[in-house]
Amino acid sequence: MNDHQHLLNTAIALHQSGRIPEAIALYDRILPSMRGNAQLLFMAGTAHLQIGQMDKGMQLIRGSLAVQPHNPLPHNSIGMAQHAMGKRDEALASYDTALRIAPNFAPAHNNRGNVLHDLRRLDEALAAYDKALAFNPGDAQACYNRAIVLMDLKRWAEALAGCDQALMIAPNFAQAQDCRGNALRGLNRPLEALAAYDKAIALNPGFAEAYGNRGNALRDLRRLDEALLSYGKVLALSPDNAEAYYNRGQALQDMGRPQLALADFKKALAINPGHRYAFGALADAALRACDWTRIASPANDVDRHVRSASAIIEPLTVLGYSDDAALQLQCARSSIQDEVPAPKRHLWDGKAYGNDRIRIAYLSADFHEHATAWLTAELFEKHDRQRFHITAISYGADDGSPMRARLVKAFDQFIDVNGKSDADVAQLLRNLQIDIAVDLKGHTQGSRPGILSFRPAPVAVNYLGYPGTMGAPFIDYVIADPIVLPFAQQQFYDEQIVHLPHSYQANDSRRAIAAATPSRSEAGLPANGFVFCCFNNSRKITQPLFEIWMRLLAAVPGSVLWLLDDNDTATANLKVAARDRGIAPARLVFAPRTELPEHLARHRLADLFLDTLPYNAHTTASDALWAGLPLLTCRGSTFAGRVAASLLHAIGLAELVTDNPQAYEVLALALARDPARLAALRVTLEQNRLTHPLFDTDKFRRDIEKAYLTMWETSQRGDAPKAFAVNA
C-alpha cells in the first residue's frame, strides 16, 4: 500500500468516527496527488457537505462521477445536499438518476420519500418508503419515516405498527418512541402515549420535542399543571420553540388563564409568524379575556386568514368575530380539511339494512354534566322505542354524576368508545348497522368529525352542538328551524337544511330548579335597583354590546349588570372597561359558577336577561326562560345569532326579539323603566312555559322523529339528501 492510500484510509477512519475537520485536512492534503480517485473525491465531498460547505462538497462529488459515472452513491449524496438546500425538484431528479443506475438502491428510495413528504405528496412518499423497505427490510429509519407519513394521513394504527417495527430493529431509537406516542395519542390512548414519551426521554434526556408531546398527552388527561412543567422543560432546552409556546398557551387557556395564554401565543407568532394554529388561538384567547385592545387587530385579521387559508382558526372562534355566513363556511371547510386530510374508505356499501326499527346513534363527548346533556336528556328518554332503537356513542369523560347515570339509563345501549380510534368507532357503527348517525359536537371542543368521515351509516346529521355548518362532505343534514336557518342560506351550508316546525333546540322539562332562592345580599347584589343580567360566557361579550350595556346602566340609576364570573382576566378587563366609560366597577356583579339547580334558582333575582351578539345565548337562554326570567335579544344574520329569537318565538314572546342594536337598546331601557310591562311579560312567560312548544319535550320528540323518518325514507329509496321542512 502506498503512502497516499494509507493517508486516505486514515482520513476515512477519522471521517467515520466523526472527526470531520481532521478528515477534511487529510483529504485536502492528498487530493492534488489523487485527483482520479473516485473514492477520495466522494468521501471528501461528503465531509464538506457535513460541515455545511455545500458548493464545494457537491463539486467534489460530481468529480467522482466523472471517474465512475454509473455509481448511484454520488447521485444519492447530491440529492441529499439539494434537498437540504431546498432544491426539492433537483433532489428528486438526482435520486431518480441513482435509481435508474441501481433500481434496488434502498437509500435513494428512502431519501426520495423524504422529498415527496416535504412536497406533501404523501401517497407517493409512502410508495417510496415501501420500496426502500422491500429492498432493505432492516432499515429502521425508513420504517420511522414511513410512520411519520402515516401520521400525517392520520392513519394512526398503521403508524403505530411502523413505529413498533422500527423499534424492533433499533430498540434505542428515541425518535421512534416519540412517534409511537403520537400515534397512540391519535388513537385516543393518552396514558400509553405518556409512557412512550417517557421512554423516548429516558433514551435521550435532551429530547425537547418528546417533552412537548408529553405535555400534550398530559393535557389530554387534564393533568394541566404537569403539562405546564413539561412545556417549561421544552423551553429550557429550546428557548425559541414556537410550538412549545403555542402548546403551553393552550394549556393555560384550559386552566382559564387567557391573559397568560395570550402572551404565549404572541411569542409563538413572533418566533414563527407562519404558525398554522397560533393566530387562531390568540384570537380565541382575546375573546375569552374580553381583551378588546387585542381584539381590534385579530378582528381585522380573522377574515384575511380564513379567506387566504393562511391559518387554521377554530370555527367556534370565528362565530365570535363575524356573522358573515360565507366566511363561516370557508372556515369550517378549512378546519375539516385540516382534521380529516384525506378521503376515507366508505364503510357503508349503499345497501339498506332492513332493521326492524330505525337505528339512531348519537355521538358526543358531552354525555355528562354539560349543557348538551341538560338540553337532550329527556329527548333520549322519550324516543319512541316501537320505531327507533337509540344508541349513545360516548367519547368523553365519565364524571360519575347523576346526569351520567341518567343518560346511561336513557339509551337502549350506551357505548363508551374512549381509547378507540376514529376508524374503530366508525367500524363499530357499521357493525351495529346504524341507520342515522347524529353528531352532537360539530366544531366544539373534543369533537371527532373523523368518525363520520368513514361514512359508516347511510345518513349523517349535524345537530345542536355547533350552530353552523360543519363544512364536511360526509354530513348529509343539519337540523334547524325557519328562524335560525332560513332555506335562503342553503348556499352557505354543505349539509341539507331540515326545518323543525318550532325551535330546533331540544329542552328538558325535568330540569330541577332549587326551591330556595338566595337573597340579593347572598348573591352580591344590591338590595334595591334594577338587575340587568347576562350569564353567557365571556367570549360572547363584544365591545359594541358592552357599550350599550354601559349606556343602560347610566340611564337607569341604581341598576347593576350581573354577569358570569367566567375567568379572572375577563372579570378584571370588564371592570376596567366599565370605569373607562364612567360606570363604577362595583355596578358589575360577577356570579360564581354553581350547580345547575342553584344557578337556575338565582335567575329569580334578576329583572331582565340581556342577550349577546353576534353569538347569542343558547342553553343560557333556555335556562333563563325555564327559570321565568324574560330575555331580550337582537336577531343576527347567521345561526349563532338567531337562536334566542327562535326560543322566544317558540315560547310566545316574539315581542322581545329586536332586529338591530338600536332597537335592542331602546326596548331594554323601556322595559327597565316600566315595571308593569315587565311584570306582565313575566306572567306571560310563566303561563307559556308549560303550554308552548319550547319546553314540550314530547312534541319536540315527535317532530324530530318525523325528520329522522324522512331522512331514512330518502336513504331507503336511494335518493340524494335534500332539504325539507317538518309540518307542525
Phi, psi and omega in degrees: 000130181280171184297320182295319179294323178298316179295322178297316178299320178297317180298318180296320178298317177298318180301311183291338178271002177090005180268070190295311182301321179293321178296317181298320179301319179289318178302314182295328181292322186262352182302316182302331184266348185229043182300335182266009182267108184297321181298315179299312182299318181293312182294319179296318178298317179299319179298317178296322176299321184294335178258014174087007178271078193291313184297315181294319180299315181292326178297316180294318181294321177296329175298324179293328179291331177296331180273318181232079186294342183254026178262120182288337185302312180298320178299320178297316181293320177297319178300319179296319178294316179297321177298315180298330180273002179083010180266074191291317180296321177294322178298316178300319179297321179294317179295321179297323177295315179302320183282336172292325178287317184221087184301338182264014185281096188301318181303323180292322176298315180299312182292325175299320176300323180297317179293315180298325176298312179300327179279001181063025173267073196291320180295321177292323178298316178301317180297322179295317179294323177300319178293319178302317182285332176297323182271340178213081184297342182268016182271099181297324181296319178294321175301315180296313181301318179296319179297324179297319178295317178299326175297316180299328178275000181060031175265074194297315183297318178293322178297318178300316179298322178295319177296317179297322178296317178298321182286333173295323180283318185226086186300337182262022183279093186298319180297326179291324175296318178297315178298322178299318177299319179296321178295320179294323174297319178299332178271009179062043177235068189295328179294317177293324177298317180301319179296322179295318179296321178297323177293319179298318181291323177298324178286328182216090184299342178263018187277089186299317183298323179293323175298320179296316179293325175300319176300322179295320178295320178295324176295319175304322183275003181063025174265072195287323178298319177293323178299317179301321179296320179295316178295324176298324178295320177302313185289334174291323180279329187217082189299337181256035183271100183299321182296323179294319177297318179298312182294321178295322176299321178296319178296319178296323174301314180300331182273003181074034180237067188294332181294317176293324177298317178304316181298320180290321179295323177296320179295319179301317181288328177294322179284318183225088182300339181266012180305130189291335189240342188294322180296315180300321178294320177298316180299320179292318180297322179297320176298311183297326182276353190051042182266082189287342175293326177277326183299329181304320180283308178303325181301323178285327186275336181303311180303313183297315183294321180293313185293327181269354184056032180275350176209149174268118180244133180300132179305325179297325178294317182299327179300332179280346182252331191216141172250029177274110185297324179294321178294319179298321178296314181297320179296315180297318179297318179297321180295316179296316180297328178287320184277328180237079195286345184221146177302141181257155176296130180285125181278325178278129188267008177093356181267135179295145184281323184075031178294151180290334173230154176290126183262118181247133174243128174261126182250127181197157170263003192246030177275066178197200178293101184199155183304320180299318179293322180299327181279324195255349188305315183289327175302312181300321180292326188268352181310141182289106184284349175287332185246340187228142171249127192245125181240139171259131172248103188255121176239026176247188185284148169266104184272002178068016185276163173302326178296318178300314180297320179296318181292319178303320180287333186289333185266156172294323171213139182239115187244119176273116183252018174304136181090354177259146179286166175303317181298319180293319179293320178299317179296324176299314178300319178296316181296327179282355182055049177291131179275320184226120177255123185248114178274115181266005184252319183060231178254062176235170188302130179087007182291155178222070180296341180301335180299311184280351177294343177276001180051059184278351183225156179300327184229135176235136189231138172261118183215131161077311190294321184235124184274068180176182179285146173278345179064030186244132180289349184258009175251127188273317188226155167236131181271125184215203174209171186298336182275311184290329185212084178300152178301336179298343180264012181305326182299341182261011182231132174280339175274157171279134185280134176241126178261122163279155189288335180242231178279145177290341192275125172292154175215153182253111181282002178260005181299123184280139172246126182304140182293323183274130175259130178294156175286163178300318181295323178296330179271000180081014181262154177292154182297326181232167178109153182285137181248103167281144188222145168206114181258020173292156178289162191297332184294345180268354182272112182258161182298314179301322179293318180298324177301318178297313181301319181292324177294325177295318178297320179294327184275343182243095183303138177079358181282160177225162175245120185257116186238163175282134175279084189282312175203155187300323182295312180298318180301313180295317182294323179291324177295317178296318180297322177296312180301318181295342180254017174081015179250129180300129180305333181294345179278357169259119181248134185246125183267125176290157176293146180210178179295151187303313181301320179289323178297316178298320181297322184288348173301334182298342182277345183267160180257324183206129176272125178260119183281167181251164179207140014275002182241108183291172162290138177242271176299324180295329175292316177299320178304311183298313182293321178296326180278357177090017181260119177301144184234133178252130181230165172238120184291125178270194184255351178230169186315308186300332182260012183234004185293313182297325176298319178299314182295319181293321175298320184287347178247011173079027179235049181297338180294348178266011176257122176250166186245003176201159183300327181295315179295323177301311182295317181298315182291322178300315181293319180298317180293322179294333182264000184229081183303326182292318179296318180293321178297321178296321177297321178297319179296315179300316180299317180296321179291320186278342188304322184250008180240342182260166189297334190305316183251018175270086187296324182290323176295316178301318180301317179295320181294314182289329176293325174299319179297314179299320181296318179295318177301314182295316180297321177299316179295319181299326179284349184081014180276155176288149176303144177214153181295148177200166178239140176272130179286147180292000000 
